[in-house]
Amino acid sequence: MILRDVLSTGAGELRAAGIEEAMRDARRLMAWALGVETGRLTLLERDEVKPVAVATFHDAVRRRCEGEPVSHILGWREFYGRRFEVTRDVLDPRPETEGLIAEALREPFEEVLDLGTGTGCILLSLLAERSGASGVGTDVSPHALDVAARNAQALGVAGRCALIESDWFGAVRGTYDLIVSNPPYIAAGEMAGLARELSYEPRMALTDEADGLNAYRAIAAGAGAHLRPQGRLLVEIGCAQGAAVAALFEAAGFADVGVWPDLDGRDRVITGRWNGAEKR
């Protein structure tokens, strides 16, 4: 079978299943089935595809039609220019989270704490960008920590990070220049209306089973005890949570509280600076 025809058939199946950007997903799945970069498909479109690759592609299309995210089929997701392993035990890294990385890199830091690290995409990206920095990533899920550990090893930063099982600050010791987090922020009442792809991700990474603000309450209340003077706290938020989370930061004693938009102009990152004394 000719690649162009196989690709067209697969994209048609995805389109019929209601998958947005069907051709984009089909191309990613075809490249994976062939073991080539997506950009090479144009050069190969008139070539014959071996039956085993056709079968692999069609199986991947079937899984995508059932709602499985492309990243779970491939087993990885690109984030901030690097490849991160993804499984059903972790939240899939999203492009909007790259805004948090950009904000964090605006100032120097030597030690960083990432709360709810998941794949480790935030912590490990920061360490990869700052070769002199070290950090700690926490998660309540040991399976998520296993994924983060493999990503740390693959990115060559395992020697500069520790990964610990902890419910927010429960097992955290010491102080840091920077604390970051992308916590569960979807309200329980909103979960039923979410895209079916999210059913492949751990529910506890998506919602606090309440109003979507419980994680921010815990983080704002505990961060001061683990920040050095002038240390920074950065969190990702849902697009309608800017005012509420900013108020939590200010009530906890943070100064220079800012709300930063993503590329679509929606509130996405809250930043604050700890002006209090270092707590011991």
C-alpha positions, 0 to 999 in steps of 0.5 A, a space after each residue: 500500500 502507498 503511504 499517501 493512501 494509508 495516511 488518508 484512510 487513517 485521517 478519514 477514520 479519525 475525522 469520522 470519530 470526531 477527532 480534531 486535527 485528524 490529519 495531524 494526529 494521523 501523521 504523528 501515528 504514521 511516523 511512529 509506526 514507521 520509526 521516522 520523524 514526522 517531517 520525513 513523511 512528505 518525502 515518503 508519501 509515494 513509497 510502499 508501506 510494509 504490511 506490519 507498519 500498516 497494521 501498527 498504524 491502523 491499530 494506533 488509529 483505532 486506539 485514537 478513535 476510542 479517545 486515547 491520547 496520541 502521547 499515550 499511544 506513542 509513550 512520550 510527549 514533547 515539552 520545552 524542546 525535550 521528550 518526556 515519557 508519558 503513562 497513565 500514571 501521570 498528567 500529560 505535559 501541556 504546551 501552556 505549562 511551558 509558560 511557567 517554565 519561561 516565567 521561572 527562568 526570568 530570574 536565577 535560582 540554585 535550588 528548586 522544589 516542584 510540588 506534584 511533579 508527575 512526569 517531572 516536566 517542570 522540574 527537569 526542564 528547569 534543571 536542564 536549562 540551568 546546569 548549576 541548579 539542583 532540585 526536589 520533586 514530590 508526588 503522592 504517587 510512587 508510580 508517577 515518581 518512577 516515571 519522573 525518575 526515568 525521565 530524569 535519567 534520560 535527560 541527564 539530570 538525575 544526579 541533580 534531583 531528588 524525587 520523594 513521595 510527599 503530600 505537598 510539603 509533608 515530607 519536604 525539608 529545607 528551603 529553596 530559591 524557587 517553588 513551582 507547581 502545576 496542581 490539580 485545579 479542575 473543580 469536581 463539578 466540571 469533570 463530567 464535561 471534560 474531553 474524553 482524553 482526560 479519562 486516560 490521566 490520573 483523576 487526582 492529578 486533575 481535580 481536588 474533588 472540591 472547588 479546584 482551589 484546595 491545592 493552592 490553599 495548601 501551597 500558599 499556606 506552606 510555601 513560606 516555610 520552605 522559601 528563602 527570603 526573596 524566594 519565588 512561588 510560581 503555580 499554573 492555574 485554570 484560566 478563571 482562577 487568577 483573582 482567587 489564587 492571587 488573593 490566596 498568595 497575598 493573604 499568605 504574605 507574598 509580595 509582587 503577586 502577578 497573574 501572567 497569561 498564556 499565548 492565548 491571552 488566558 490567565 495561566 501562571 501566578 507568581 509571588 515573592 516571599 518577603 518574610 524571614 527564612 523559617 527554620 
